[in-house]
Amino acid sequence: MKSSIIDSIKSLPPLSKTIADVNAVFANEASGIADLAKAIEADPMIVANLLKAANSPLYGFSKEISNAAQAVSLFGMSMTRSIVIGNSVKKLLNVDMQPYGITSEKFAEISSLQAVLILKWYKSIDVKKADKLYLAAFLQETGKILISSDIIQEEETTSFSSEIDTSNNLAMVEKSYVDVTSADVTAAVFEHWEFDRDFINMIKYSDNPEPAPAELKEYATALNIVKSIIPMNKPLSEVSINIGLKKARDAGYNYEVLEDAVDEILDILNIL
């Protein structure tokens, strides 16, 4: 990994006290929805992001959600924690995604779509695995923020963005410029923040699931499939969807279940 990216990771600020409080509540088996809502309510920005997610058509809640307690009740504690951590992590980082040809808002939207897709897909396979994968899918592209910053500093934005625009393998383009992929950088970021080792490794191997530890290979493969269908440069394009569905078939999945989840998201986006 380039020394400039390593230095950027080392200089990252710690996660907020609210995140520490949320993790403490989540780890306490005696805690409940009210405890988690109380921890979240201490941070108005986190509440705003949570309510924005809760009122998104992608999650399909039938009524308007107006407070943190309602949102936590509907999402559940695990998913609420994932949304809170995901948005907080992105707020900590300066997001300029020009080398990838997208805005910071589009980057956040694509990250959310990846998380929603894996949730809709995996809830038909294994609910516990869906919860575990949701946060990883939401955050798996975090490394692109630091890669983007490095590309800008090296004044390589034009050539990098030109290759990204036409590529069906973003990891290969990243490796040719910064010697590592976004998955490698993301894993290093969450190692810096002392996240769970399994969480770190499922992301680390998501660009190349084959050498992943046996117990994590399914998770890494699922993450790879989702970001193949919703890549930063061609999200939900016909080519991207076909690439992802082929990977799912090759990995032994019932690809029709995944295809149904993709179609559900496309239907929602077409209405918006």
N, C-alpha and C positions, 0 to 999 in steps of 0.2 A: 504494500500500500504506500502511496506517495507520502512523503514526510509532511507535505502541506495539509493533506487530509487528516493525517494522524494528529497534527497540531490543532486542527479545527475541532476534532473530537475531544481532545484533552481540555480545550478551552470552553467546552459547553457548560453552561450554568447548571446547577442542580435543579431537579424537578421541584415544583412548588410545594409549600406546606399542605395545601389542599389535597394534592395528589397523595402525599404521605398519609394524611388523615383518611382519605378514601381507601387506600390500601389497608390501613389498620382496621377500619370497619369491616372491610371485605374478609380479612383474615380471621376476624373474631366470629366464631360460630354462633355466639349469643346475640350478635347484632342483627338488625332487621332493616326493612325499607325505611322506616322513620329515621334511623341512625344515619343511613347513607344520605338521605335527603338533607339532613341537618348539616352534614359535612360539606355537601355540595353548595348549600345555600350561603356559605361564607364567602363564595366567590361569584359575583354577579356575571362575569364573563363566561364562566363555566355553565352557569344556569342558562344563560342566553343560548349558548351552543347546544346544550342538551334539549332545550325547548325547540330550537330550530330543527334538530334531528327528529324529535318526536312528532312534529307537525309536517314532516316531509311525506309526500305521497308514497315514497318508496317503502315506508314501513306499514302503510295501510291502516293506521288507527282511524276509527270511525268518527271520533270527536276531537275538537280542538283541545290541546293540552296547554294549560296555563300556569302550572307551577311544577317545581322540582319533584314534589312528592307524587304527583300524578305520573310524571314521566318515569320515575324509578319504579313505580308500581306496574306500569305497562311493559317497560323494557326488562324488568328483573334486575337483580343486583349485579350479575356478571356482565351483562351487556351494557348496563349503565356505566359501570367502571371502565369498560373498554372505550365507550364514547368519550367519557371525561378524560381519560389518559390520552387518547388519540388526538383530540383537539388541543389539549394542553401542550403536548409535545410539539405540534406544528406551530403553536404560538411562540414557543421558545426559540425557534429557528427563524433566521431571516430568509424569506422565501422569494427568490428571483429565479423563475424557471425558464427564462428566455432561451437558454441553449436547447431546451427540449421543445421549444416552439409553443409553449402554453403560458397562461397567466397563473398566478398563485391561486386564484379562485378556481381555475380549471383543474389544477393539481389537487386541490382539496376535494373537488367534486369527483374526480376519477378515483381517488383513494376511498371515498365513501362508497362509490359504486362497486369497487372490488369487494369491500366488506359486506355490502348488502347481497351481492351475488353469492358469496361463499356461505352466507347465512341461509339464504333461500334454498340453495343447492343442498347443503349438508344437513339441514333440518329434516330432510327426507331420508338421510342416511344414518345419522347419529347426532342427537341433540347435544350431548356433552361435547362431542368433537366440534360441532358447529360453534358453540360458545368459545371453545379454546382457539378456534381458527379465526374468529371474527376480529379480535384485536390484532392478530398477526397480519391479516389481510389489510386492515385499516392502516397499519404502520409500515408495511413491508417496503414501500417506496421512499421512506424517509431519507435513505442514503442519497437519493437523487438530488436532494437539496444541497448537500455538501459537494457532490460532484459538479452540480451546476455552478456553484460558487467558485470552485477551482477552475472550471473551464473559462469562466468570465475573467478571473484573475490572470489566466495564461493567455488571454486574448485569442481564444480559439472558438469563440461562439459561432462564427459564420460556418466554418468547416464542420464543426460538431453537429450543429443543428441541421445542416444539409444532409448529413449521413443519417441522423435520427429520423428525419422526415420520411425517408424511403425504406427504412430498415424494418424487417420482421423479427429482428433479434437485437433488442436494445442493449442487452448485456454484452454482446460481442462488441458493439460500438464503444460502450463505456470502457471495456477492458483495453481496447486499442488506444484510448486516450489517457486513462488514469491508472492502468495496470490492474484494476479490480472492478468488480461489478457492484451495482447498487446494493445487492443482497449482502455482499461482504461489508460494505460501509455501514449499512443499517445494523447488521449484527454487532459491529464494533461500537456503534452508538449506544445500543442497549446493554452491551457489556459494560460500557463506561457508567451507565446509570444503574448497574447491578440488577438488571431484570433476571427473571428465572432462566436457568440454563437451557431448558427445553424450548422456551419461547425464542431465545437467541438462535438456537441451532436450526429450528424449523425454518426461520427466515434465512439463515446463512446458506442453507442448501436449496433454497427455492429457485435459484437460477439453474441449478444442476442437481436434481434430486437423487440421481443414481447412487452417489457415494454416501448418502445420508445414513446415519445409524438406523437400524431396522425399525426401531420403535418410533422413529420420526419421519420415515420415508413417505408415508401416506400424507402427512401434514405438508411436507415440503412439496410433494407432487401436486396436491390440491392448490396450494398457493401459486405454483408455477402455471397451472392451468388457468386460474382466474386472471392472473396478470397477462396471460397470452390472449385472453378474450377481451380484456379491457386494458390494453397497453396505453402508455401516455401519449403516443403519437397517433394511434388509430383505434380509439376506444369503441368497441362494439361494431366495428366495420365487418363486412361480410367475410373478408379475408381473415381477420383476427378471430372471429367466431369459429370459422372452419378449422383454423390451426388449433384452437383450444379444444374443440370437440374431438379432433383426431387424437390429441394427446390423451384425452379422457378415455377414448376407446382403447388406445394402446396400453393404457395403465390398468385396464380391466374394469373400468367403471361402466355402469349403465348410462351411456351418454345421453339417452333420451330424458332422464331426470334433470341433467344439467341443461339440456336444450330447453326444457320447459321453464327452468328458472331464468334463463337468458330471455326467452320470449316474454315472460312476465315483466321483466325490467324494461324491455323495449316497448311493451304496451303502455306502461306507466309513463315513460319518457315521451312517447308520441302524444299523450294526452296533455302534457305540460306545455 
